[in-house]
Amino acid sequence: MNFIVSSRQILNHLQTVSRVISNKNTLAILDNFLFDLNENKLTVTASDVETTMITTFDVDSASGSGVVALNAKRLIDTLKGFPEQPLTFNIDDNTKKVVIVSENGKYEMPGVDGSDFPQVQNLQDGTINVEMNADALLQGVTKTLFAASTDEYRPIITGIFIELSEGKAKFVATDAHKLVRYSRSDVKFESDGSFILPPKPAGLLKNILPKDDSVVTVSFDKKNAVIKFGEYTLLCRLIEGNYPNYQAIIPNDVPRKLTVERAPLCDCLRRVEVFSNQANNLIKLSIMANQLVVSAQDIDFSVSASERVSCQYEGEDMEIGFKSSFLIDILSYLNCNDVVINLSNPNKAGTFVPLDKNSADEDVLMLLCPMQL
């Protein structure tokens, strides 16, 4: 079999799906791309068993059909060196030897029988289908993934919990110190349901989803999910188990309300955290009428810092401590001009919401547990 394809076109597709490939594959065949030529359609698959990415695109002057596995690193390293030009792939159906012919050269490499490549698992009965635009899914993943746990001993909270109910898709992530709940109402789904998206496919989506209104379809059963967008399909095994009742830790009684400009507060926190104790990164917020004082100190090195920030505040004066890196993360991902921080007392979590929504279709709430002063 053989085909002709643009050097840049095939490189872009291979680089995208190659993100799936692990540096420590348990099966040697997983170091390869699986090429499947059918008429003028080339389907390329990359996998680490748990997560699989597939891309299908048109090629020119194709003849024959078949399947071959090609070493991913060698192929990408070769293609990177070509300027834009047509490349001819000649693949021997018997030996699987591959010859790439360019304008000025010829490159030979061995191929492998693709029959050992892991088969894609089909979804079972009870599949739920969801449709949303690419930017909605991208925002849902981006605004929550940073809050997910990295504790391998608690795998349930290392992923993003995606819940479909009340006409909304809710994206939730937590590491037991911070929590993010991001909702979108501009989604379509057949029935209520939920699943936990593992961190690796979530990270892939964050990096490769287009920032536009193109349609994404998500289908899932109890064990697997299939996400399709453009010329790509992402398949992954889901995290099994019951996600914690995140609603129970979101406080309802919040008598203190602090409204402050997000960007100046972030800048202030970055300056002051330099003077915090490196062991805990504790920053103290002293809040009173129309004034917020951000302070930190490290007694061991005799350094301290404090800075005033203008704000609007409703409630009794209070002092509360937060881990600076967590607080900066939350403020960075809120993406708004003014943020409202709802507080109850120094020992209970505070919630962070934008004063004005960027879109009527979205709703975001972030929660951060305090540290003892």
Secondary structure, 3 states (H helix, E strand, C coil): CEEEEEHHHHHHHHHHHHHHCCCCCCCHHHHEEEEEEECCEEEEEEECCCEEEEEEEECEEEECCEEEEEEHHHHHHHHHCCCCCEEEEEECCCCCCEEEECCCCEEEECCECHHHCCCCCCCCCCCEEEEEEHHHHHHHHHHHHCCCCCCCCCHHHHCEEEEEECCEEEEEEECCCEEEEEEECCEEECCCEEEEECHHHHHHHHHHCCCCCCEEEEEECCCEEEEEECCEEEEEECCCCCCCCHHHHCCCCCCEEEEEEHHHHHHHHHHHHHHCCCCCCEEEEEEECCEEEEEEEEHHHCEEEEEEEECEEECCCEEEEEEHHHHHHHHHHHCCCEEEEEECCCCCCEEEEECCCCCCCEEEEEEECCECC
